[in-house]
Amino acid sequence: MPYICLHCGKEVKSLDKFIRCTYCGYRVLAKKRSQLAVTVSTD
């Protein structure tokens, strides 16, 4: 499951034992959201 670093914005593919960005070392990561748009009816 891909994650995105909230500091540098790069995608981190896999997480090992340490939860850190492999590029900048930042420890706060977020799950990448899908690109699908959801339409909701208001009836």
HELIX and SHEET records of a PDB file:
SHEET    1   A 3 GLU A  11  VAL A  12  0                                        
SHEET    2   A 3 TYR A   3  CYS A   5 -1                                        
SHEET    3   A 3 LEU A  29  LYS A  31 -1                                        
END                                                                             
